[in-house]
Amino acid sequence: MDVANNTTSPERSPEGESGHGLAEVTLGYQLLTSLLLGTLILCAVSGNACVIAAIALERSLQTVANYLIGSLAVTDLMVSVLVLPMAALYQVLNKWTLGQVICDIFISLDVLCCTSSILHLCAIALDRYWAITDPIDYVNKRTPRRAAVLISLTWLIGFLISIPPMLGWRTPEDRSNPDACTISKDHGYTIYSTFGAFYIPLLLMLVLYGRIFKAARFRIRKTVKKAEKKKIADTCLTLSPAALQKKSNGEPGKGWRRTVESRSGACVNGAVRQGEDGAALEVIEVQRCSSSSKTHLPLPSEACGSPPPPSFERRNEKNTEAKRRMALSRERKTVKTLGIIMGTFILCWLPFFIVALVLPFCDRNCCLFPHRMVWNTSEGLCVDPQT
């Protein structure tokens, strides 16, 4: 989770000022903040470690799609171990105490890992989009090599966004306060980093998941229509007395013939055999025919002498209705899943990136609280909908 918010200097506080304009904090604040942030970090570490262990140990989970999820968990675990502890220390003390070199490393790791984490979500969305829109061809294209390429691209883009400040793309004021560790407030870099790390990926994910939803809904409804086309209309199969037949011993016997009545031009035709006890009917063969007239088929001589079995009807309305309900249920589940994914992603990341984009342009004229606001995004590591 991005904690670059902690790289913005906490220059205002109602608790008083000291030193270079940084606020003094009370012991109660430090204890409460330490407890809260420590819990979030533990949740992030344990949650992502469990995902990694499950994929590494369970052979059935070692698929290309899960490789992307596992890589996302590794990235989030790096944030939890390498970035969040230093950010928590900065938050608790309300000043930076680790020196300028560590500050530069901290900011670079923060931007690199968090950008890569967001882009992993885009890679997963892209993989799902290909899988659902081109399921036949993508089976052969969905290889570990393709997953490795997508993962490499996420880290490459993260590197291209995180490294410029270390090469000088920053303002002189960024290092003016030794007690503050701030990300570059250069206006050009702010636009470059926020759009590259969040706003463009967010737009891409909205488009991809929108198309995934449309494709999934189309396939679900197509399945229902296909089932309806194959539906056999109300068809009544009736066994009625046939002409008297001679048994093998020469005695007259009563046979039965089957009458197939089709109410909509489609019928089921086949031979029916009655057991010796006259209790059971067995359909030996079923095939479709186009005749709309009654068809009389003589039964084998074994059926002679038995009482006529009852008429029976074969209907498909109940099956079709059940399929409709299942399709609607699957569609609702798809909407719910996509809503959870995008809703959690936006809730976790949007607050920080609004602050990150606006703050450098309004400087001290804006009443924003980036420290408190952006730490909410840390929860995204614990409730990542993809993992």
SULPE-V397921 format. One record per run of one state. SS is the DSSP state (alpha for helix, beta for strand, coil for the rest). FROM is the first residue (numbers start at 1). LEN is the number of residues. If there is no record, write none. Layout:
SS,FROM,LEN ; SS,FROM,LEN
//
This chain:
coil,1,3 ; alpha,4,4 ; coil,8,9 ; beta,17,2 ; coil,19,3 ; beta,22,2 ; coil,24,3 ; alpha,27,31 ; coil,58,1 ; alpha,59,3 ; coil,62,2 ; alpha,64,30 ; coil,94,6 ; alpha,100,34 ; coil,134,1 ; alpha,135,7 ; coil,142,2 ; alpha,144,19 ; coil,163,1 ; alpha,164,4 ; coil,168,4 ; alpha,172,4 ; coil,176,11 ; alpha,187,43 ; coil,230,5 ; beta,235,12 ; coil,247,5 ; beta,252,11 ; coil,263,4 ; beta,267,3 ; coil,270,2 ; beta,272,3 ; coil,275,6 ; beta,281,3 ; coil,284,3 ; beta,287,3 ; coil,290,5 ; beta,295,4 ; coil,299,2 ; alpha,301,3 ; coil,304,8 ; beta,312,3 ; coil,315,2 ; alpha,317,49 ; coil,366,4 ; alpha,370,13 ; coil,383,5
//
